[in-house]
Amino acid sequence: MAAKTPDNMRDLLTCCDLLSDKTRLQIVLILAKGESNVTNLCEQLGVPQPTVSHHLGLLRMNRLIVNKRTGKQVIYSLADYAKAAGGKLKLAFPPYSVTIEGY
């Protein structure tokens, strides 16, 4: 029988799997610099809106990003456990973490 994977380790593995996609990684790195809506993300990525929305949905469902509605716009930002400062993005799943430098 396989050992049960701790929840935090499972979250870390899910995060790594999600960020292995170039578009999703780019979205997270853009959001590390500040909030954005779908239109701005599409312009920065040069990717069609349905593609960006698909990736945002996956990131949101897996709690890497959060969204809030402002009128008709949906604004996306990093989840609370993601901290960005000084050119470093840190995603923490204690006792594990992922740090991306130089974004």
Secondary structure as UniProt FT lines:
FT   HELIX           7..19
FT   HELIX           22..32
FT   STRAND          36..37
FT   HELIX           38..45
FT   HELIX           49..61
FT   TURN            62..63
FT   STRAND          65..70
FT   TURN            71..72
FT   STRAND          73..78
FT   TURN            80..81
FT   STRAND          82..85
FT   TURN            86..87
FT   STRAND          88..93
FT   TURN            94..95
FT   STRAND          96..101
//
